[in-house]
Amino acid sequence: MGREGHIVPLDTHAVTKKTAAARSWIMLDCTGEGTVLDVDKYAIMHRVQIHARDLRILDPLLSYPSTILGRERAIVVNLEHIKAIITAEEVLLRDPTDDNVIPIVEELKRRLPPANAFRQGPGDGNEQFNGQNDVEAGEEDESPFEFRALEVALEAICSFLDARTTELETAAYPALDELTSKISSRNLDRVRKLKSAMTRLTARVQKVRDELEQLLDDDDDMADLYLSRKMASSSPISGSGAPNWLPASPTIASKISRASRASAATFRGDENDVEELEMLLEAYFMQVDGTLNKLTTLREYIDDTEDYINIQLDNHRNQLIQLELFLSSGTVCLSIYSLVAGIFGMNIPYTWNDGHGFMFKWVVILSGVVCASLFVLIISYARHKGLVGS
């Protein structure tokens, strides 16, 4: 490929780690065939004709929110781990060896080829001509290439976020139920970690939802994603030959030529018609909105659990206060009894004590009755004022 770098077949998985200036990409064309490119950012910019600021959005070392940008000849997609550049003819996906990206690559290889792809077989020219007529009849229902690629990316990110939400729900609800039954440091720490994970996941889902909502609210932004339409309008098909951007394969060239003529006719008829893309985005907007609703429900459940725990802690605190009141009242009464015992225990002569030892018994009994009555009086007053429960 000259300056763009060397191409390595996908099945060899020969992707070597370079410096930050050189990153691995996988390129999938309209037939679903994939090749791994080990090129620098300048080669990518030249290949898809985008600016450096757009490519910087796809840098995994930088933190950018979820974004879908429509450019003149490309769609820049940054959705979590999905970092792709979609053109009217090919898809460039970053880090193809990542565990989360490998299923997306397989799905792109399966769904990028048109559903009514031309299949050559043994036979004469009439059989092939009939097959081409069948292909032409089905071309009207075929979605543009960029929409099929974008749909795979949206489906992958929505499924990924929904799976993470399901995992979080599976771990969170039992932990919350266990915490309500037994408040302990271990359970509290477990719920704290789950709540932090839920907050981070909610922010990620919210970013994707906001990006889809922003696209749906602006018809001009959606119109920018119609790459085939813009290409057909800027490079009309002449009768003498195909445009210079068509693939070398005659079959693919004829298919794209027919799609380009249909796109050009649509563009001339109504250049603001974005119904097809709007329906696509609405479907995945509803899916990611449902995921966000699950997280909202989980957050409400966590908040309800926190309120319940706070009520339990307040109840325990009130019980401790009541116990403290009982102990303080008993301490006051015993102090009075100890005071009487201390006074009569002093080595002071009493005239009534000579020959009258039975008086000590009545002093002890009377002091005990007075202290007990004082304790009952204090508790009754506290209950009358609502300081202790009945």
Secondary structure, 3 states (H helix, E strand, C coil): CHHHCCEEEHHHCCCCCCCCCEEEEEEEECCCCEEEEEEEHHHHHHHHCCCHHHHHCCCCCCCCCCEEEECCCCEEEEECCEEEEECCCEEEEECCCCCCCHHHHHHHHHHCCCCCCCCCCCCCHHHHHHHHHHHHHHHHHCCCHHHHHHHHHHHHHHHHHHHHHHHHHHHHHHHHHHHHHCCCHHHHHHHHHHHHHHHHHHHHHHHHHHHHHHHHHCHHHHHCCCHHHHHHHHCCCCCCCCCCCCCCCHHHHHHHHHHHHHHHHHHHHCCCCCHHHHHHHHHHHHHHHHHHHHHHHHHHHHHHHHHHHHHHHHHHHHHHHHHHHHHHHHHHHHHHHHHHHHHHCCCCCCHHHCCCCHHHHHHHHHHHHHHHHHHHHHHHHHHHCCCCCC
